[in-house]
Structure formats: structure tokens, C-alpha cells
């Protein structure tokens, strides 16, 4: 799904978060998570590529994973989605590739298999409590770490690509192909630059693809 996200909550505007949340809520539960993570909603994909897509074709993996665990609570199914499709197939893959490029070995202590298997047995209500995430972990470490660390907001390794596009630090370029409605990317770029909408995820994906096509002389 997407991009996957060169952003963190620190660089997300509240309008962006609300728009993504409301967009996903307009679809059935089995595709909430991939729609939230994706750079474009199904309707926007249809507009970009001139034709309607079947939701099952776009989100097949996410739908299968959701329905395979149909007896579980939606929160548990959401955790499985992020572990299987986002963490395993995206984040960890990127970390491995980036570290290997610099001859580094990266280890994730919280992904020790024994700890993971233990965490899987704990109901989600103990992990996310009264709108507080990582509840058990924070309680377990409350006597070991200062409160300013325990209560510090989550901070990923995101970069402010939304700001870069707005300031034209990332130069826009068209992708010329009959498969794509070129007016849609231009519209999103203008809306983003003039602060009318936050299209950072789509613009990043479009920019990466355009750079690849230019480099390989396919554009």
C-alpha cells in the first residue's frame, strides 16, 4: 500500500488526518486499513486511470486477511493487518534494504519471537486503554524511565515531503502515458501547493515513479 509513507504524525496536519479517516470510513470495514494507508481512495484511482476498478482486485490481500480472521474483534484484525502487510512487507523490508546499502545490521528487540508470541496472547484492551497506546509497555517501564520519555509522543522516521512539495523543493514532472489522466496529478499538485488540500502521499508516489521513468528513459 502506498509508498509507503515517508511521513510521521509529526509532519501530518490535522486536516490531513481527518480527511484520511473520513475517506476510509466511507467503505466497508475489510478495506478501512488499506484505504487509510493508501495515497488515493478507490474513487480517486478510478478518476486517475479513466476506468473503474474492482475493490477485490486492489485490496485482495487486505480483504483476505480480514475475512480469514472474521471471528476476531476489529481491533485484533487491524493489528494483524499492520503486522502482516505493513510491518512485515513494508517497514522491515525498507529497513533491511537501507541498512544493507550501508553494510549495517539492524536489530529490533521488540520483535524477538518469544516476546511477539507473548504479545499475541494479550487482549488488545490491555494494549490500548483509555486512548493510551502501548499501555502495558509504558506501565512496565514506568519505574525504569523518566516520565517525559514514557509520555513522549510517537516520532517516526518521516520526512516533511508535504512541505517540500509546497515549497517546490521537490520538482514536479508529468508522467506521459495514455493509461493515466494527466490532469488529475496536476490538479492535486496545485491544490497541495496552494494549501487547498493535502495530497502528500499521492505526490510522493507520483514523484518517485516519475524519477524512475526518467532515469530509465521510459517516460
C-alpha positions in Angstrom: 0.0 0.0 0.0 1.4 3.0 -0.6 4.6 4.3 -0.7 5.0 3.8 1.7 4.7 6.7 3.7 7.7 8.9 4.1 5.8 10.8 6.8 5.1 10.6 10.5 2.4 12.1 12.7 4.7 15.0 13.5 4.5 16.1 9.9 0.8 15.4 9.4 -1.7 18.2 9.6 -5.0 17.6 11.5 -6.9 18.2 8.3 -4.9 15.5 6.5 -5.6 13.0 9.3 -9.3 13.8 9.4 -9.6 13.6 5.6 -8.0 10.2 5.5 -10.1 8.9 8.4 -13.4 10.1 6.9 -12.4 8.7 3.4 -11.7 5.3 4.8 -14.9 5.3 6.9 -17.0 5.5 3.7 -16.1 1.9 2.7 -16.7 -1.5 4.3 -14.6 -2.5 7.3 -12.5 -5.0 5.4 -10.8 -2.3 3.4 -10.6 0.5 6.0 -6.9 0.0 6.8 -5.6 -0.1 3.2 -7.7 2.9 2.2 -6.3 4.8 5.2 -2.8 3.9 4.2 -3.1 4.3 0.5 -2.3 7.5 -1.4 -5.6 7.5 -3.2 -9.1 6.2 -2.4 -10.8 3.8 -4.8 -12.9 6.7 -6.3 -9.7 8.7 -7.0 -8.0 5.8 -8.5 -10.9 5.4 -10.9 -10.6 9.0 -11.9 -6.8 8.8 -12.4 -6.9 5.7 -14.6 -10.0 6.5 -16.6 -11.8 3.3 -15.6 -13.4 1.7 -12.5 -11.5 -0.9 -10.6 -12.9 -3.8 -8.6 -12.2 -3.3 -4.9 -11.3 -7.0 -4.6 -8.6 -6.6 -7.2 -6.9 -3.6 -5.5 -7.2 -4.8 -1.9 -7.3 -8.5 -2.3 -4.6 -9.2 0.3 -6.2 -7.0 2.9 -9.7 -8.4 2.3 -8.4 -12.0 2.5 -6.6 -11.3 5.8 -9.6 -9.5 7.3 -12.1 -12.3 6.3 -9.7 -15.1 7.3 -9.9 -13.7 10.9 -13.6 -12.9 10.7 -14.3 -14.2 14.3 -11.8 -11.7 15.8 -12.6 -8.2 17.1 -11.9 -5.4 14.5 -9.0 -4.1 16.6 -7.4 -7.5 16.6 -7.9 -7.8 12.9 -6.4 -4.3 12.5 -3.3 -5.4 14.4 -2.9 -8.4 12.2 -3.2 -6.2 9.1 -0.4 -3.9 10.3 1.8 -6.8 11.4 1.4 -8.9 8.2 1.1 -6.3 5.5 2.6 -3.0 6.8 5.3 -4.1 9.3 6.4 -7.3 7.6 6.1 -6.4 3.9 6.9 -2.7 4.1 8.7 -1.2 7.1 11.0 -4.1 7.8 11.8 -4.6 4.1 12.8 -1.0 3.8 14.9 -1.1 6.9 16.7 -4.2 5.6 17.4 -2.6 2.2 18.5 0.7 3.6 20.8 -0.8 6.2 22.4 -3.3 3.8 23.2 -0.4 1.4 25.5 0.9 4.2 26.7 -2.5 5.4 24.8 -2.3 8.7 22.9 -4.9 10.6 19.7 -3.7 12.2 18.0 -5.5 15.1 14.5 -4.9 16.5 14.5 -6.0 20.2 10.7 -5.9 20.4 10.4 -8.3 17.5 12.1 -11.1 19.5 9.9 -14.1 18.6 9.2 -15.0 22.3 8.1 -11.5 23.1 6.0 -11.4 19.9 4.3 -14.7 20.8 3.6 -13.4 24.3 2.1 -10.1 23.0 -0.2 -12.1 20.6 -1.9 -13.7 23.6 -2.7 -10.4 25.3 -6.1 -8.9 24.5 -6.0 -5.5 22.7 -7.9 -3.9 25.5 -4.8 -4.2 27.6 -2.6 -2.7 24.9 -4.7 0.3 24.0 -6.5 1.7 27.1 -8.4 5.0 27.6 -6.9 6.3 24.3 -3.4 5.5 25.5 -1.3 3.2 23.2 1.4 0.9 24.4 -0.3 0.8 27.8 1.4 -2.3 29.2 4.8 -1.4 27.9 4.6 2.1 29.5 3.4 0.6 32.8 6.2 -1.9 32.8 8.9 0.7 32.2 7.4 3.4 34.3 9.9 2.8 37.1 12.8 2.5 34.8 12.5 5.5 32.5 11.7 9.2 33.1 8.0 10.2 32.6 9.0 12.6 29.9 10.2 9.6 27.8 7.2 7.4 28.8 4.7 10.1 27.8 6.6 11.4 24.8 4.6 11.4 21.5 5.4 8.8 18.9 8.0 10.0 16.5 8.7 8.0 13.4 11.5 8.5 10.8 9.3 10.5 8.5 10.4 13.4 6.3 8.4 16.5 5.5 7.6 15.7 1.9 4.3 17.7 2.1 6.3 20.8 2.9 8.9 20.1 0.3 6.2 19.9 -2.5 4.6 23.1 -1.2 7.9 24.9 -1.3 8.9 23.3 -4.6 12.0 21.7 -3.1 10.8 18.6 -4.9 10.3 19.5 -8.6 7.1 18.3 -10.2 7.2 16.5 -13.5 4.4 14.9 -15.6 4.2 11.2 -16.4 3.1 10.9 -20.0 1.1 7.8 -20.5 -2.4 7.1 -22.1 -3.2 5.0 -19.1 -3.2 8.0 -16.7 -5.4 11.1 -16.7 -2.6 13.7 -16.5 -5.0 16.4 -15.4 -5.6 14.7 -12.1 -1.9 14.8 -10.8 -1.6 18.4 -12.0 -4.8 19.3 -10.1 -3.6 17.6 -6.9 -0.2 19.4 -7.2 -1.9 22.8 -7.5 -4.3 22.1 -4.6 -1.4 21.0 -2.4 0.8 23.9 -3.3 -2.0 26.4 -2.6 -2.9 24.7 0.7 -6.4 23.7 -0.6 -5.8 20.0 0.1 -3.0 17.8 1.4 -2.0 15.3 -1.3 1.5 14.5 0.1 1.1 10.7 -0.2 0.0 10.7 -3.9 2.5 13.4 -4.8 5.4 11.4 -3.3 4.3 8.2 -5.1 3.9 10.2 -8.4 7.3 11.8 -7.9 9.1 8.6 -7.2 7.6 6.9 -10.3 8.4 9.9 -12.5 12.1 9.8 -11.3 12.3 6.1 -12.1 10.8 6.5 -15.5 13.1 9.4 -16.3 16.1 7.6 -15.2 15.3 4.6 -17.3 14.2 6.7 -20.3 10.7 5.1 -20.2 8.7 8.3 -19.7 
